[in-house]
């Protein structure tokens, strides 16, 4: 199907005439029989009548109905004569005592459902007494029309002569998207830009309900370059298979119309396609968060990652999203799925079960979850044993972003039981601190009350209402705790405990059950605030890795910054 462009500067600017404007003209007729909506004394015979139904056969009572002359032009500011507008009765019947001369269309709409009917090209001869036209109301459809020759952002309107269809539109990504169209063959179908130039289809476009018909549509593709200047973050050693995050929003690119497209994002570095995960996508708002696995993030490098979107393309990298976190990661939770689902981005299926949480108003990357302080948690099934069952001297790395609200009460960020290990905020009368606590099966001395040894690592820099990056790294020598990008504790305090080290608890985010052997098994230390980007690795990450992660994910310092390729 083709179209042609022509100068249309002599056309009158439009006055918006739509169903909502017609409402003032409709005469409400509520009788139980056929409703007379015209006046034969004014317009003469013939007449038109019929019944309006929904697709399931039920009658459409009080649907708005209009008979529109073929000469009618919404663009010209025409208004329908009240003799040609009305409402069906309670049985779905409508009738007009007269019809326009020279042909007309019939339009109907049910206000409660938005379903419409349009029939173009109706004609009654002087010999016609009654023209019977039944109407079936359908869901609306749309048209995507290639706007070749028009720049993105060009405004104008689409109209169909002989109907009340008049839609203000804007050229987006090389196309014109027209919504809320009744299912019918629309011809002529005309776009007129505000600067007076027109695009007209050479033949009708068949609108189908619940779908968008493409007419000479322009395939959309665009790209960005992402500079990886590691000197900006002071990288001290090469990092292998590093998960790099970056985001895009409407300040980086005009994503208007992106919500209508289906396609694939891909990333290339040094000529090779690399794994890419789009962890968060809100096309309507123009917000996207990406994670890419960088094969080698090099010291003092100036590499460039190329990000591209191609409509209709399929990913050339099998399981690209899961492959981002394949470098010794056990679980990665972005918390980007909303408040009802928590997925493990590593592909290891440690998906969480959220309870009584809400979507936070702000996040480190994409979205995050808010914990209420007296309720709310995420439980990870299948973690009572296996990869999460570790001691304080096993190789392990936990990293997480938190924004705590208030500091009066102790709050747990995550943990595997009260007497195995947990990371928390500790509120004390003399000191408020971040605390990582781990238990072992060691027995000290001859104290008969000793059941286990307790190691704890503390830092007194705990702040509320501030995004904080916490990392715990374990190896054969014990644990280290980092706050943001600084090592704050590497030597533990060690004491005895009368509690037995329990290892069969589940890994839980946002709360702690304590004490384990109490009759009530009471839940305490609910987190109050936002938790985001919790990553767990069965390897001891280096200080350079931690510093690079902090620099990359830090919301206060955006690195790297994508640049649109024009």
C-alpha positions in Angstrom: 0.0 0.0 0.0 1.5 3.3 -1.0 0.8 7.0 -0.2 1.6 10.3 -1.7 2.6 13.7 -0.3 1.3 17.0 -1.5 1.2 20.6 -0.5 -1.9 21.2 1.7 -1.3 24.7 2.9 -4.6 25.8 1.5 -6.5 23.5 3.9 -8.2 25.1 6.9 -6.6 24.3 10.3 -8.7 21.8 12.2 -11.2 22.3 14.9 -11.3 19.2 16.9 -14.6 17.4 16.5 -14.8 14.1 18.2 -17.4 12.0 20.0 -16.9 13.9 23.2 -17.8 17.1 21.3 -20.8 15.5 19.8 -22.2 14.6 23.2 -23.9 17.9 23.5 -25.9 17.2 20.3 -27.2 13.8 21.2 -30.9 13.6 22.2 -31.3 11.0 25.0 -34.2 8.7 24.0 -35.0 6.2 26.6 -38.2 4.5 25.4 -38.4 0.7 25.1 -39.3 0.7 21.4 -37.7 2.1 18.3 -36.5 5.7 18.8 -37.2 8.3 16.2 -34.1 10.6 16.0 -34.7 12.6 12.9 -37.3 14.9 11.3 -38.7 14.0 7.9 -40.2 17.4 7.6 -36.7 18.9 7.5 -34.9 16.5 5.4 -37.4 14.2 3.7 -37.2 10.5 3.1 -35.6 7.9 3.0 -34.9 6.8 6.5 -32.3 4.5 8.2 -32.8 2.1 11.1 -31.3 -0.9 12.8 -30.1 -2.6 16.0 -26.8 -2.1 17.7 -25.2 -5.1 19.4 -21.9 -6.2 20.9 -19.9 -9.0 19.4 -21.4 -11.5 21.9 -24.8 -10.7 20.5 -26.0 -8.6 23.5 -27.9 -5.4 22.8 -26.1 -2.0 23.1 -28.6 0.2 25.0 -28.1 4.0 24.8 -25.2 3.8 22.4 -24.4 7.1 20.6 -25.2 7.1 17.0 -24.5 9.5 14.2 -25.2 9.7 10.5 -22.4 11.6 8.9 -22.7 13.2 5.4 -20.0 12.3 2.9 -19.2 16.0 2.5 -18.5 16.4 6.2 -15.0 17.5 7.1 -13.8 17.7 10.7 -10.8 19.5 9.4 -12.9 22.3 8.0 -14.6 22.8 11.4 -17.9 21.4 10.2 -20.5 20.5 12.9 -23.0 17.8 12.5 -26.6 18.9 12.3 -28.5 17.7 15.4 -30.9 15.9 13.1 -28.2 13.4 12.4 -27.1 12.5 15.9 -28.8 10.4 18.6 -28.9 7.5 21.0 -30.2 3.9 20.7 -33.0 2.9 23.0 -32.9 0.3 25.8 -33.2 -2.5 23.3 -30.4 -1.2 21.1 -32.7 0.1 18.4 -32.0 3.3 16.5 -33.6 5.1 13.6 -33.3 8.3 11.7 -36.3 9.7 9.7 -33.9 11.0 7.1 -30.5 10.6 5.7 -28.1 13.1 4.1 -28.1 13.5 0.3 -25.2 12.2 -1.7 -24.1 9.4 0.6 -23.1 9.1 4.2 -21.4 7.0 6.9 -22.9 5.5 10.1 -21.0 5.8 13.4 -21.9 4.3 16.8 -20.1 4.1 20.1 -20.8 2.6 23.5 -19.5 5.0 26.1 -19.0 2.4 28.9 -16.7 0.1 26.9 -15.3 2.4 24.3 -16.3 0.0 21.5 -17.2 1.5 18.2 -18.8 0.8 14.8 -18.2 2.6 11.5 -19.7 1.9 8.1 -18.6 4.1 5.2 -20.1 4.4 1.8 -23.8 4.1 2.6 -26.2 5.5 0.0 -29.9 5.7 -0.3 -31.8 6.5 -3.5 -35.1 8.5 -3.6 -36.8 5.1 -4.1 -35.5 3.7 -0.8 -38.0 3.8 2.0 -36.0 2.3 4.9 -32.3 1.4 4.8 -31.7 -1.4 7.4 -28.2 -1.3 8.8 -27.4 -3.3 11.9 -24.2 -2.4 13.8 -21.8 -4.6 15.8 -19.6 -2.7 18.2 -15.9 -3.8 18.3 -12.8 -2.9 20.1 -10.7 -0.2 18.6 -7.6 -0.6 16.5 -4.7 1.5 15.3 -2.6 2.4 12.3 1.2 2.8 12.1 2.0 4.8 9.1 5.5 5.4 7.8 6.2 9.2 7.8 9.0 9.2 5.2 10.1 12.8 4.6 8.8 14.1 8.0 11.2 14.8 10.9 10.5 13.2 14.3 8.5 15.6 16.4 6.5 16.9 13.5 3.0 17.6 14.8 -0.3 17.5 12.8 -3.5 15.5 12.6 -5.0 12.5 10.8 -8.6 12.6 9.5 -10.9 10.6 7.3 -13.3 12.8 5.2 -17.0 11.9 5.7 -16.4 10.8 9.3 -15.8 12.5 12.6 -12.3 10.9 12.8 -9.8 13.6 13.7 -6.7 12.6 15.7 -3.8 14.9 16.7 -0.6 13.0 16.2 3.2 13.5 16.3 5.8 11.8 14.2 7.7 9.4 16.4 10.7 7.3 15.3 9.9 7.9 11.7 6.3 6.8 12.0 2.8 8.2 12.7 0.9 6.2 15.3 -2.9 6.7 15.2 -4.9 5.1 18.0 -8.6 4.6 18.8 -9.8 3.9 15.3 -12.9 2.0 14.5 -12.5 -1.3 12.6 -13.3 -0.5 8.9 -11.6 0.3 5.6 -10.7 3.9 6.0 -10.3 5.9 2.8 -9.1 8.5 2.1 -6.7 8.5 5.2 -4.9 11.8 5.4 -2.1 13.2 7.6 -1.6 16.9 7.5 1.4 18.4 9.4 1.0 21.7 11.2 3.3 23.3 8.6 0.8 22.5 5.9 2.2 19.4 4.1 0.1 16.3 3.7 0.5 12.6 3.3 -2.4 10.7 1.8 -2.9 6.9 1.3 -3.6 5.9 -2.3 -6.1 3.4 -1.1 -7.9 2.5 2.0 -6.3 1.1 5.2 -8.1 -1.8 6.8 -8.2 -1.2 10.5 -8.5 -4.4 12.6 -9.8 -4.3 16.2 -7.3 -5.0 19.0 -4.3 -4.6 16.7 -2.1 -2.0 14.9 -2.0 -2.2 11.2 1.3 -1.2 9.6 1.3 0.8 6.4 4.7 1.4 4.8 6.0 1.5 8.3 9.7 2.4 8.9 11.7 -0.1 10.8 13.2 1.5 13.9 16.8 1.2 14.8 19.1 3.4 16.8 22.3 3.1 18.9 24.5 4.5 21.6 28.2 4.4 22.4 29.2 3.9 26.0 32.8 5.1 26.7 34.6 2.9 29.2 37.3 5.2 30.4 38.5 3.4 33.5 40.9 6.1 34.5 37.8 8.1 35.6 37.1 5.5 38.4 40.7 4.8 39.3 40.7 1.1 38.4 43.8 -0.5 39.8 43.7 -4.0 38.2 42.1 -5.7 35.2 38.7 -7.3 36.1 37.5 -10.3 34.2 33.8 -10.8 33.3 32.7 -7.7 35.2 29.0 -7.0 35.2 28.7 -3.3 34.1 25.4 -1.4 34.5 24.3 1.7 32.7 20.9 3.3 32.1 19.0 5.4 29.6 16.1 7.8 30.1 14.3 10.5 28.2 17.2 13.0 28.8 19.4 10.7 26.7 17.0 10.1 23.9 13.5 10.8 22.8 11.9 7.4 23.3 8.3 8.5 22.4 6.7 5.6 20.6 9.1 3.0 22.0 6.3 1.3 23.9 4.8 0.4 20.5 7.8 -1.5 19.2 9.1 -5.0 19.6 12.7 -5.6 19.0 16.1 -6.6 20.6 18.8 -4.7 22.4 22.3 -5.8 21.8 25.8 -4.8 22.9 29.2 -5.1 21.2 32.7 -4.5 22.5 35.8 -4.7 20.4 33.8 -6.2 17.5 32.3 -9.0 19.6 28.7 -9.4 20.8 28.7 -9.6 24.6 26.0 -10.7 27.0 23.4 -8.1 27.8 20.5 -8.0 30.3 17.8 -5.4 30.1 16.8 -5.7 33.7 14.3 -2.8 33.7 12.3 -1.4 30.9 9.5 1.1 31.0 9.2 2.1 27.3 6.3 4.4 27.9 8.4 6.5 30.3 11.5 6.0 28.3 13.5 4.3 31.1 15.9 1.4 30.6 18.5 -0.3 32.8 21.1 -2.6 31.3 23.8 -5.0 32.6 26.5 -6.1 30.3 29.3 -8.6 31.0 32.6 -7.0 30.1 35.1 -9.8 29.2 38.0 -7.6 30.6 37.6 -4.2 32.2 41.1 -2.9 31.7 43.2 -0.5 33.7 43.5 2.9 32.0 41.5 1.7 29.0 39.4 3.8 26.7 37.3 1.1 25.2 33.8 1.8 23.8 30.8 -0.4 24.2 28.2 0.0 21.4 24.6 -0.5 22.4 21.9 -0.8 19.7 18.2 -1.5 19.3 16.7 -3.1 16.2 13.0 -3.5 15.7 12.0 -7.1 14.8 15.5 -8.5 15.4 16.1 -11.6 17.5 19.0 -11.9 20.0 22.1 -13.4 18.5 23.4 -14.4 21.9 21.7 -17.4 23.4 20.5 -16.8 27.0 22.2 -13.3 26.9 20.6 -12.0 30.1 21.5 -15.0 32.2 25.1 -15.0 30.8 25.8 -11.6 32.3 26.2 -13.1 35.8 28.1 -16.3 35.1 31.3 -15.4 36.8 30.9 -17.3 40.2 27.6 -15.6 41.0 25.2 -17.6 43.1 22.3 -15.2 43.0 21.6 -11.7 41.8 18.5 -9.8 42.7 17.7 -6.5 40.9 14.2 -6.2 42.5 13.0 -4.7 39.2 9.9 -6.9 38.7 7.5 -5.1 41.1 6.3 -6.0 44.5 4.9 -9.4 43.6 7.9 -11.2 42.1 11.6 -11.3 42.8 13.7 -13.0 40.1 17.3 -14.3 40.3 19.1 -12.7 37.4 21.9 -15.2 37.6 19.7 -18.0 36.2 20.3 -20.2 39.2 16.6 -20.1 40.1 17.0 -18.6 43.5 13.8 -16.6 42.9 12.4 -14.9 46.0 8.9 -14.8 47.6 8.1 -11.2 48.6 5.7 -10.5 51.3 4.0 -7.2 52.2 6.4 -5.0 50.2 5.9 -2.0 48.0 7.8 -0.6 45.0 10.2 2.1 46.2 10.1 5.6 44.9 13.8 5.5 44.1 16.3 2.9 43.2 20.0 2.3 42.5 19.2 0.8 39.1 15.8 0.2 37.6 13.4 -0.4 40.5 13.7 -1.5 44.1 11.6 -2.7 47.0 10.6 -0.8 50.2 10.4 -2.5 53.6 8.0 -1.1 56.2 10.0 -1.5 59.4 7.4 -3.7 61.1 6.6 -6.1 58.2 7.8 -7.1 54.8 10.5 -9.5 53.6 11.8 -11.7 50.7 12.3 -15.4 51.4 14.5 -17.4 49.1 13.4 -21.1 48.9 16.0 -23.8 48.5 18.7 -22.1 50.6 18.5 -24.1 53.8 21.5 -26.0 52.5 23.7 -26.0 49.5 25.5 -22.9 48.1 24.1 -20.6 50.9 25.3 -22.9 53.7 28.7 -21.3 54.4 30.9 -20.7 57.4 32.8 -17.5 58.1 36.0 -18.8 56.5 34.4 -20.1 53.2 35.0 -17.9 50.1 31.9 -15.7 49.7 31.0 -12.2 48.7 27.8 -10.3 49.5 27.2 -6.8 48.2 24.0 -4.7 48.6 22.7 -1.2 48.5 20.5 0.1 51.3 18.8 3.3 52.2 17.7 3.0 55.8 14.9 5.2 57.3 15.7 6.1 60.9 18.3 4.6 63.2 16.5 4.1 66.5 16.0 0.3 66.1 18.2 -2.5 64.9 17.4 -3.7 61.4 18.4 -6.8 59.5 19.3 -6.5 55.8 19.7 -10.2 55.1 20.5 -13.3 57.0 20.4 -17.1 57.2 19.1 -17.5 60.6 20.0 -15.8 63.9 22.9 -18.1 64.5 24.5 -18.7 61.2 25.2 -15.4 59.5 23.5 -12.0 58.9 24.2 -8.4 57.9 22.4 -5.7 59.8 22.3 -2.3 61.3 22.9 -2.4 65.1 21.3 0.4 67.2 23.2 0.7 70.5 23.1 3.3 73.3 26.8 4.0 72.9 27.4 3.1 69.2 25.3 2.8 66.0 26.9 0.6 63.5 26.8 -1.8 60.5 27.3 -5.4 61.8 28.2 -8.6 60.0 27.9 -11.5 62.4 28.8 -15.2 61.7 28.8 -18.2 64.0 31.1 -21.2 63.9 31.1 -24.6 65.7 34.2 -23.8 67.6 34.3 -24.3 71.4 36.4 -22.1 73.5 37.8 -23.1 76.9 36.0 -25.3 79.3 32.9 -23.2 79.7 30.0 -25.7 79.6 27.6 -23.0 78.4 29.6 -22.5 75.2 27.9 -23.9 72.1 29.5 -22.0 69.3 31.9 -19.1 68.6 30.7 -15.8 67.4 32.6 -13.5 65.0 31.4 -10.0 64.4 32.6 -7.1 62.2 31.4 -3.6 63.0 31.7 -0.1 61.5 30.3 3.0 63.3 29.7 5.0 60.1 26.1 3.9 59.8 23.8 6.6 58.4 20.1 6.7 57.7 18.4 8.3 54.7 21.6 7.9 52.6 22.3 5.3 49.9 25.1 3.0 51.3 26.9 0.2 49.5 27.8 -2.6 51.9 30.1 -5.5 50.9 31.2 -8.5 52.9 34.1 -10.6 51.6 35.0 -14.0 53.2 38.0 -16.2 52.6 40.1 -18.6 54.6 41.4 -15.8 56.9 37.9 -14.7 57.9 35.8 -11.8 56.7 36.2 -8.2 55.6 33.5 -5.5 55.6 33.4 -2.6 53.2 31.2 0.5 53.4 30.9 2.2 50.0 34.4 1.8 48.5 36.4 1.6 51.8 37.5 -1.3 53.9 36.2 -0.6 57.4 36.7 -3.9 59.3 39.0 -6.9 58.7 39.7 -8.0 62.3 36.8 -9.6 64.1 35.7 -9.5 67.6 35.4 -13.1 68.8 33.3 -14.4 71.6 31.4 -17.4 72.8 27.7 -18.1 72.5 25.4 -20.3 74.3 23.3 -20.7 71.1 24.0 -23.7 68.8 25.0 -22.7 65.3 21.9 -23.5 63.2 22.4 -24.0 59.4 19.0 -25.1 58.3 17.3 -21.7 58.1 16.4 -20.1 54.8 18.1 -17.0 53.4 15.8 -14.1 54.1 16.0 -10.5 53.0 14.6 -7.8 55.4 13.9 -9.7 58.6 15.4 -12.1 61.2 13.7 -14.8 63.3 15.2 -14.6 66.8 15.8 -16.3 69.0 15.7 -19.6 67.1 14.7 -21.8 70.0 12.1 -19.5 71.5 8.5 -20.9 71.9 7.1 -18.0 69.8 9.9 -18.1 67.1 9.3 -14.3 67.1 10.2 -12.2 64.1 12.4 -9.2 64.9 14.6 -6.6 63.3 12.5 -5.9 60.2 14.3 -3.6 57.8 13.0 -0.1 57.4 13.8 1.5 54.1 14.9 0.4 50.6 17.1 -2.5 49.6 18.4 -2.8 46.1 20.9 -4.8 44.0 21.8 -7.7 46.3 24.5 -9.8 44.7 25.9 -13.0 46.1 29.1 -14.7 44.8 30.8 -18.0 45.9 34.2 -16.3 45.5 36.2 -13.6 47.3 36.0 -10.5 45.3 39.1 -8.2 45.2 39.1 -4.6 46.5 39.5 -3.4 43.0 36.2 -5.2 42.1 34.4 -3.6 45.0 35.6 -0.1 44.2 34.7 -0.6 40.5 31.2 -1.9 41.5 30.7 1.1 43.8 31.8 3.6 41.1 29.7 2.0 38.5 26.5 1.6 40.5 26.7 4.8 42.6 23.6 6.9 41.8 25.4 10.1 42.8 28.1 9.7 40.1 26.9 8.3 36.8 29.6 6.2 35.1 29.6 5.3 32.3 27.3 7.8 30.4 25.8 6.5 27.1 25.9 8.9 24.1 23.4 8.7 21.3 24.9 8.0 17.9 23.4 10.6 15.5 
